[in-house]
Amino acid sequence: MSTPTTDAALIPPAFDQLADVTAFLAERAEGHDRAASFPFDGVDRVHRAGLLTATVGERYGGAGVRLAGTVRVLRALGAGDPSVALVSAMTLFTHALQDSNPTWPEESYRELLEESARGPALVNALRVEPDLGTPARGGLPATTARADGEDWVLTGHKIFSTGAPGLRRLAVWARTDEEPPRVGSFLVPAGAAGLSIEPTWDHLGLRASGSHDVILDRVRIPRGATAGLTDPAEPDPRRDPGLIAWNNLGLTALYLGVAEAARDWLVGFLHERTPSALGRPLATLPRFQAEVGEIEAALFGALALVEALAERVDAGDRRAAEHSGAAKLIGTRAAIGAVERAVALIGNNALTRRNPLERHLRDVLCSRVHTPQDDSITAALGAAALARHTTTAHSQH
């Protein structure tokens, strides 16, 4: 498949290291998966390559890599270790959002950049809660911020907090105890008094992502350490189609990277596997060639769609951004289907833990859980199509 060159001129050293970083992550992915250990070594390697801060805006002295370049980075990291890729994605998205639609106070963001210059400074938005589930389906957080003098005092419980052991900043989605309440992100530094991590993450896939529970027990932060604090009735700036496209296309590229790693292992296996009754590698048989061709075609089409939409989003095409949900649906289904086809093709060897295909299968299945989920995407697409028909029918009468 072709590799896009978008944004490569902005940070040549970082993009030139993509293959080496992918190889580094891939060498360690199995060990972290088996131990469910957080990949500090992988995150550090991504940081040293200059990739973790690639999306820092030019106004802040960064390269300002945009979505098409980020798609390229996350595809490569996903092929190496999707847990590292997902943790990196959350940080890359944070920097990109601050560049395009700044909500962090300048002082808080400058502190983050200073820390990023010294080492990996991971950030994630903690939004999901035990009772609420994902806020994308509506509702207000139970996590509460109470004003106390010059501070906010935060109390709450977050789940699926990706990267928790390595986060340097936690953007905690909470509501104030005011009447009416305001909602937004409260910027909590790692190590704050009252902040604790419960090691609850014991998952099928992405086992190294450290997506544990985070408990906030009267955590104090300065009153100014908030981002996007608004009335719940006001539009959420995070719901802008252009920003949503980063999540949809970036994470889809990540899982296409997983599927490409699975395909590459499969190709190697088919070349090496020579049954005694056959006397030649499985790769020479038309049946296996056709199956690999099906995988190749599915991944090529999905990646071409993701890359093309990312470039159009960067060019300001709002319609392309609105189509990113459909691209996520198509791309993640292609990624899952490709790995499942590879597993079906070679049977027991695919599900043996000494081979990476079993891990790739578990990891790629996690693509389904990211917001927006398939049912939300198809419902929105269907409603839009039905609305267009109604509008057309009315215009004809």
N, C-alpha and C positions, 0 to 999 in steps of 0.2 A: 504494500500500500504506500501511497505517497505520503511524505511528511511535510506539513505546511511550514512555511518559513515566516509566517506572520510574527512580528515583534522580535524576531531573532536579532535584528540590527540594534535593538535597544539594549540588550544585555548579552552580547555574544558569549562571554565566559560562562554564564549560567546555562544558557541553552546548549552550549557545546558540551556541557557535562551531563546532559540528560541521560545518555546511554550508560555512563559510568554510575550515576546515581541509581538508575533502575537496577543495574547488576548488583550493586551494594545492598539494596533493599531485598532483592530476590534471594540473595545468599542467606539472609537472616530471617526471612519471613516464616519459614517452617518452625524454627525454634521459638519465635515469639508466639506463633499460633498455638503450639503445643502447651506452652507454659502460660498462655494468656498474659504475657508480660508486656508492659508498655514499651514501645520501641524508641527509647530515648536516643539510641545510637543512630537509628534511621532519621529521626527528626533532626538531629545534629548534622547529619550528612546533607540533608536537604537545605538546612540553613547555611552551611559552609559553602554550598554551591551557589548561594544567592537567590535560591528559588522561593524561599519562605516569605521574602519581602518583595517579590517581583512586581506585585500590584500596588506598591506604595506610589502615590501620585507624584508627578513631577513637581508640583507645588511644594512637596515636602522633601524634595531631593531624591526621589525614587525614580525607577525606570518607567513607571506608569503602564506596565504591561496590561493589555486589555483582555477582553473575553477570549478572542481567538487564540492568543498566546497562552492564556490560562488553560484552555481546553487541551492544548498541546502538552503542557506541563502535567496536568492531572492524568492524562492518558498514559504518559510515561511512568508516573509514580504508581498508578493503579496496576500497571503490569508488574511492578516490582513488589510492592506490598500495599494493598488497598487500605489497610489500617493507617499507615503513615500518610497515604494520599488523602484520606478523609480528614484526618487531623489538620493536615496542611491546607486543605481546601477551605476549612472554616476560617483560618487565619488569612488566607488570600482573599476571601470574600469580604472579610472585615475591612481590610485595607482598601479594596476596590470601592466599597460602599462609602468609606470616608472620603475618598477622592471625588466621587460623583455626586454624593448627597450627604455632606458632612453632618453628623449628629453628635459626635464626641466633642467635648470641650477641648479647645486647642491645647491647654496645659496637659490634660490627661493623655491626649494623643501624642504629644511631644515626648512625654515620659515613656510611652510605649515604644516609640521609635528609638529613643536613647537606649532602652533595654534591648531592643532588637539588634542594635549595633554591637552589643556585648555578647550576645548569644541568642539561642532560639527563644522567642517570646510568643508563645502560642496563645490564641484568643478564641473563644467560642461564645455564642449566644445560648444561654441555658433557658429554654422556654417550656419544655415538656414537664408535666407534673403527674403524680399518681392518679388523681381524680379527674383532672381536666383532660389528660391525654395531650394530643397535639393541638396547639391553639389555632392551627389553620382551619379547623372545623368549628371555630367559634368559642366564645366563653372568655371569662376573665381569670387571671391567675389567682391562686390562693396565696401565693407568696406576697407578703405585705411589707411595705416600707412605711415606717412611722417616723414623723419628724420629731427630733429631739434636739433643740438648740441649733447648733451649727452642723448637725449630723442627720443622716437617715439611719434608722435601725431596721435591719432586714431580718425577717423570719420566714422560713419556708423550706420546701423540699422539692428538689429537681431530680428527674430521672433521665436516663439515656444521655448523660452529659459527656459527649464525645471528647476524648482527650483529657479527662479530668485530672489524672496524675501529673500531667505535664503543663497544664494551663498556667499562664502567668497573669492573665486577666480573664475574669468571668463576667460577661455581660448578662446579668440576671434579670429576666423579664418579671416584673412585679407591678402591683398596684399600690397606690398610696392609701393611707387610712383617712384621707380627706373625704368630704362629702360635697359634690360628687367626687369619686376617685379619679386619679390620673394613672395612666399606664405607660411603661417605658422600660428601658434597660438601665440597671444600676451597676456601675462599674466597680467590681470587687477585685482587689488584688489577691493573688495567691498568698496563703499564709495569714490572712486576716483572722483576728481573734473571733471565735465562734463559727468559723468555716471548717467543715469536715467532709471527708469523702468516705462513703460506705462502699466497699468493694463487692458490688452486687452483679457486675457484668459477667455472665457465664452463658455465652451466646453460641448459636450455631456457626455464625461467620463473623468476620471482622473481630476476632477474639482478642487481638492486640490493641484495639482502639481505646481501651480504658473508659468505656462509656458507662461509668458508675453513677450511683446516686450522689448528689451533693446536698448536704444539710446546712442550712443557715440558721444559727441560733443567736439571735440578737447581734448580728454583724453590723458594725458601725462603719460608715463611709461618709466623706464630706458631702454636704448638701449639693455642691456643684458637680459631683461625680455621677452624672446621669446623661443618658443619650436618648433623644427622641421622646421626652416625657410629654404626653399629650392627653387630651380628653378621649376616652374610649370611642366616642361618637365620631371623632375626626378620622379622616383617612390615614391608614397606617403607611408611612413612607416605604416600609419594607415590602408592600404589596404592589409597588410599581412594576409593570411588565418588564421593563428593562433590567431591573434588579433581580426579579424572579428568574429571568433568563440565565443569569450567572449560575444560580443553583441548578436549574434544570439541565443546562448544557454541560456545565462543568462536572457535575456528578455523573451524568451519563457517559461522558468521556472517560471518567475514572473506571467505570465498570466495563466499558468497551476495552480498556487496557487489560482488565482481568481476563476477558474473553480472548484477547489476542495472546496473552501469555499461555492460556490453555491450548489454543490452536498451535502455538509454537512447540509446546511440549508434545502434543499429539503428533505433529509432523515428524519430530525427532524419533518418537516411539515407533511410528510406522516404518521409518527407514531402518531402525535397528532390529525390529522384531522379524525374525526369519524362522517360521515354523519348519520343523524338520520334514514334514510331509510335503511342504511347498517348495522348499529349496531356494527361495528368494524372498526379499523383504515384502511385507504387506503393502508397502507404498507402491509396488508395481501392479497391484490388482485394480482393475477398473472400478470395482465397487467402492474401495477405499478412496480412490481418487475422486469419484463423484461425491462422496460424503464430505470430503475435505473441501471440494469445490462449493458445496452448499454452504458450509461454514464461512468460507472466504467471501462468497457473494453477499451473505447476510451482513457480515461485519463491514464490508466495503460500503454497502449502501447506507448503513446506519451512521458510520463515521463521516461519510461524505455529507450527509444531511446535517449532522451536528456542526461540522466545520463551516459549512456554507452559511448556516443560520448565525453562527457566532460572528462571522465576518460581517454579515448584514446588520446584526445588532450593534457592532462597533461602529458601523457607518450611520447609525441613527434610525434604522428601519424599524419602526414600532410594530409593524405587522409581523416582522420576523420574530420579534420578542414575544408577541402573543402566540406564535406557533411553537414556542419552545416546549410547552407542555406535551404537545403531540410528538415532538422529537424525543422527549424523555420516554414516552410510552413506547415508541418504535425502537429506540436505541436500547433500552433496558430489556425489552422482549427479545431483541436480536442477540444481545449478550447472553442472556439466560439460555435461549434456544441453542446458541452455538456450543456452549459448554455441555448442555444436556445431550446434544447430538454426539459430541465427542465421547461422553460417558457411555452412551448406548452403543457406540461403535466398537469399543474395545472391552466392555464387560468388567470382569473382576479387577483387572489391572487398574481401571479407572477409579475404583472405590477403595483401593489399597492405600493406607496412610503413608507408605513410604514414597508414593508417587504424588506429585503436587496437584494432579487433576482433581483429586478428592477435595483438597482445600480450595481450589478455584471454584468448584461447584458450590461449596458452602458460602464462599465470599460473594459470588455473583448473585446469589439468591437475595442478599441483603439490599440489592438495588430496588426491590419492590417497596421497602418500608419508608423510603424518603418522601417527604412532602414535595409536590402533590402526589398522592397515590393513584393507582390506575383508575379506580372508580370515580375519583374526583375529576380526573382528566377527561375520561370518556363522557361523563355526565355534562361537563361544560361544553365539550365539542358537540355532543348531540343537541343540547339546548340551543347552541348557536346556529346549528344547521336547521333546526326546526323553526327558529325565529326568522331566518332568512327566507324560508319557504313561505311563511305567513306574510312577511313584508312583500314578497314578490306577488303572491296571490292577491293581496289587497290592491297593489298597484295596477293589476290587470283588470280590475273591475271599476 
